[in-house]
Amino acid sequence: MSETKEIYKNLGIDEDVYRLGETICSNLKERFDSIDKIAEYNQLKVLQAMQKAKVSEACLYGTTGYGYNDIGRDTLEEVYANVFHTEAALVRPQITCGTHALALALMSNLRPGDEVLSPVGKPYDTLEEVIGIRPSKGSLAEYGITYSQVDLLSDGSFDYDKIKAAINEKTKLVTIQRSKGYEPRKTLSVEQIGQLIAFIKGICPDIICMVDNCYGEFVETIEPSDVGADMVVGSLIKNPGGGLAPIGGYIAGKKECIENAAYRLTSPGLGKEVGASLGVLPSFFQGLFLAPTVVSSALKGAVFAANMMEHFGFSVIPDGNESRHDIIQAVTFGSKEGVVAFCKGIQAAAPVDSFVVPEPWDMPGYDSQVIMAAGAFVSGSSIELSADGPIKPPYAVYFQGGLTFPHAKFGILKAVQELKNSKVIRL
Ligand SMILES: *Cc1c(COP(=O)(O)O)cnc(C)c1O
């Protein structure tokens, strides 16, 4: 073990930082065991989904051009449908990111005059422009689709009275964001999402319930589609891509919802029949196969981070003991210096671009400057160890990912080291 200590030292970790990390890690054994149990279940779930869909070697070759009869693409979509227990799925490299997948799910299933309701407060920053909460070209608002929102109650629970009052004859789709995103609220458990969907369907069974599943996949043994969601939507450069998918998004759900999305993604009349997979299928299949254990590594990293940061008195969501429903760890530093130091530490721990220093900058889709730390193999991938924070009060950092736990652990030690070096904390 002294060799391990030595290599930490060579990588810039002081002895006191290393020791604290060891103490905290050794107290988390039981917690990590229960995370491993979930990974074991989900690994088998994915394997079973692949075997059931008869994934063959031929599925790993891609198509070019129109992509007619792309057996790998079609089989992958069947695998996703099997994993999420849905009728169908759309899983494509032509879906450029999570926001695109969500925009696609919304725009293809809504028509002028319809209303979309968010019963869980403000949606993710980039969706504000998709919906038109912030005016934007091509938004749902421009097409005459209205939006209403009911905030969560102060204890994080659903405001059922207001939700009931907000549902009207125009309400066509309800969007439920599982993860907290950049909001300082709690992430919803799949069970809670199920209760909300049951309430909404109880008022009007025809309302489409869509869940923004970003960062939530494989954190629990069930997914929102197991508790009544008509569509679950996410990004392949987050959890389900397992760190290997270089691009892509997915929508899994009811056949009709998926067809609508396919006709919108490609063209009316063409739908799922076109869309060459090029060379990405091996990474999509293998990434999904690895996703359960990659997610478990990221979760352990998040739990470790929460416990480390709590030790220094920073407020963390979720806290060190709470159950987890996504891979995101929020840490509130209360100062720009804290946010910047933390992100610098994460960057310095990266396998790629460890020598660059992140700075806050203006990002498209966000309403304040954002600092992002990511030395990722896949640009912008946040299943890889990464941290980002909008430069605005309460000066919180959102930390996520880690393809392996040892790397996530090292990232946190590096972040603590950086906080120590810049005198934000004292050991
Ligand atoms: C990341 C994320 C999105 C958007 O995904 P991008 O791939 O960044 O476009 C949407 N919602 C939530 C909750 C997310 O975490």
Ligand as a Chemical Component Dictionary entry (heavy atoms), coordinates in Angstrom:
data_LIG
# 
_chem_comp.id                   LIG 
_chem_comp.type                 NON-POLYMER 
_chem_comp.pdbx_formal_charge   0 
_chem_comp.three_letter_code    LIG 
# 
loop_
_chem_comp_atom.comp_id 
_chem_comp_atom.atom_id 
_chem_comp_atom.alt_atom_id 
_chem_comp_atom.type_symbol 
_chem_comp_atom.charge 
_chem_comp_atom.model_Cartn_x 
_chem_comp_atom.model_Cartn_y 
_chem_comp_atom.model_Cartn_z 
_chem_comp_atom.pdbx_ordinal 
LIG C1 C1 C 0 -27.642 16.805 -19.461 1  
LIG C2 C2 C 0 -29.070 17.010 -19.256 2  
LIG C3 C3 C 0 -29.900 17.447 -20.290 3  
LIG C4 C4 C 0 -29.380 17.863 -21.626 4  
LIG O1 O1 O 0 -28.474 17.013 -22.184 5  
LIG P1 P1 P 0 -27.316 17.547 -23.143 6  
LIG O2 O2 O 0 -26.779 16.261 -23.657 7  
LIG O3 O3 O 0 -26.363 18.317 -22.342 8  
LIG O4 O4 O 0 -27.954 18.351 -24.213 9  
LIG C5 C5 C 0 -31.235 17.565 -20.016 10 
LIG N1 N1 N 0 -31.740 17.307 -18.800 11 
LIG C6 C6 C 0 -30.970 16.906 -17.788 12 
LIG C7 C7 C 0 -31.582 16.644 -16.446 13 
LIG C8 C8 C 0 -29.615 16.739 -17.979 14 
LIG O5 O5 O 0 -28.865 16.334 -16.975 15 
# 
loop_
_chem_comp_bond.comp_id 
_chem_comp_bond.atom_id_1 
_chem_comp_bond.atom_id_2 
_chem_comp_bond.value_order 
_chem_comp_bond.pdbx_ordinal 
LIG C1 C2 SING 1  
LIG C2 C3 SING 2  
LIG C2 C8 DOUB 3  
LIG C3 C4 SING 4  
LIG C3 C5 DOUB 5  
LIG C4 O1 SING 6  
LIG O1 P1 SING 7  
LIG P1 O2 DOUB 8  
LIG P1 O3 SING 9  
LIG P1 O4 SING 10 
LIG C5 N1 SING 11 
LIG N1 C6 DOUB 12 
LIG C6 C7 SING 13 
LIG C6 C8 SING 14 
LIG C8 O5 SING 15 
# 
